[in-house]
Amino acid sequence: MGNLRRVVGWNLRRIRVRCGLSIEALAGNAEVDASHVARIERGTTNSSVDVLGRLSDALGINPLELFRQQSPETKPPKPLRSGRRPKIVPR
């Protein structure tokens, strides 16, 4: 199955982006620190079953979805549009 942390991170990011949530919004809804969510998505940290359960609840998914292996052809999700406003150039 490969590196399970990477599989969970990939799926968490894919589903979060599909739901249109930022890391901060998901973290707030799940009551998890945003930096921890980011580390889970990068596959650089282990996470407890409780945290994965809270993230799944916040996303409205079955926790098993986080463990689903994707095909090698699956492309990563595109990043969400930044919340920053475009610079206004004075006339």
C-alpha positions as CSV (number, residue, x, y, z in Angstrom):
1,M,0.0,0.0,0.0
2,G,3.0,2.3,0.2
3,N,3.5,4.9,2.9
4,L,0.2,5.0,4.8
5,R,0.9,8.5,6.1
6,R,1.2,9.8,2.5
7,V,-2.0,8.0,1.5
8,V,-3.9,9.6,4.3
9,G,-2.4,13.0,3.6
10,W,-3.1,12.8,-0.1
11,N,-6.8,11.9,0.6
12,L,-7.2,14.5,3.3
13,R,-6.0,17.2,0.9
14,R,-8.0,15.9,-2.1
15,I,-11.2,15.8,-0.1
16,R,-10.6,19.1,1.7
17,V,-10.0,20.9,-1.7
18,R,-13.1,19.2,-3.2
19,C,-15.1,20.6,-0.3
20,G,-13.6,24.0,-0.9
21,L,-12.1,24.3,2.6
22,S,-8.8,25.9,3.5
23,I,-6.6,24.2,6.0
24,E,-7.5,26.8,8.6
25,A,-11.3,26.3,8.0
26,L,-11.0,22.5,8.3
27,A,-8.8,22.8,11.3
28,G,-11.3,25.1,13.0
29,N,-14.2,22.9,12.2
30,A,-12.4,19.8,13.6
31,E,-10.8,21.6,16.5
32,V,-7.3,20.6,15.4
33,D,-4.3,22.9,15.0
34,A,-3.9,24.1,11.4
35,S,-0.2,23.3,11.4
36,H,-1.0,19.7,12.4
37,V,-3.5,19.4,9.5
38,A,-0.8,20.7,7.2
39,R,1.7,18.1,8.5
40,I,-0.8,15.3,8.0
41,E,-1.4,16.5,4.4
42,R,2.3,16.4,3.7
43,G,2.6,13.0,5.3
44,T,5.2,14.1,7.7
45,T,3.4,13.2,11.0
46,N,1.4,10.4,12.5
47,S,-2.0,11.3,13.7
48,S,-4.3,9.7,16.3
49,V,-7.4,7.9,15.4
50,D,-9.3,10.6,17.3
51,V,-7.9,13.4,15.2
52,L,-8.6,11.5,12.0
53,G,-12.1,11.0,13.2
54,R,-12.7,14.7,13.9
55,L,-11.3,15.6,10.5
56,S,-13.6,13.0,8.8
57,D,-16.6,14.4,10.7
58,A,-15.7,17.9,9.7
59,L,-15.5,16.8,6.1
60,G,-18.7,14.8,6.3
61,I,-17.0,11.6,5.2
62,N,-16.5,8.0,6.4
63,P,-13.0,7.8,8.0
64,L,-12.2,4.9,5.8
65,E,-12.1,7.3,2.8
66,L,-8.8,8.7,4.2
67,F,-7.2,5.3,3.7
68,R,-8.3,4.6,0.1
69,Q,-5.4,4.0,-2.2
70,Q,-5.6,6.2,-5.3
71,S,-4.4,5.0,-8.7
72,P,-1.0,6.2,-9.8
73,E,-2.5,8.3,-12.6
74,T,-4.5,10.4,-10.2
75,K,-3.3,14.0,-10.3
76,P,-3.0,16.0,-7.2
77,P,-5.8,18.5,-6.5
78,K,-5.2,22.1,-7.6
79,P,-4.6,24.5,-4.8
80,L,-7.5,26.6,-3.6
81,R,-7.5,30.2,-4.8
82,S,-5.7,32.4,-2.3
83,G,-7.8,34.6,-0.1
84,R,-5.6,37.6,-0.8
85,R,-7.1,40.4,-2.8
86,P,-5.4,41.6,-5.9
87,K,-3.3,44.7,-5.6
88,I,-5.1,47.8,-6.6
89,V,-2.9,50.1,-8.8
90,P,-3.6,53.8,-8.2
91,R,-4.7,55.7,-11.2
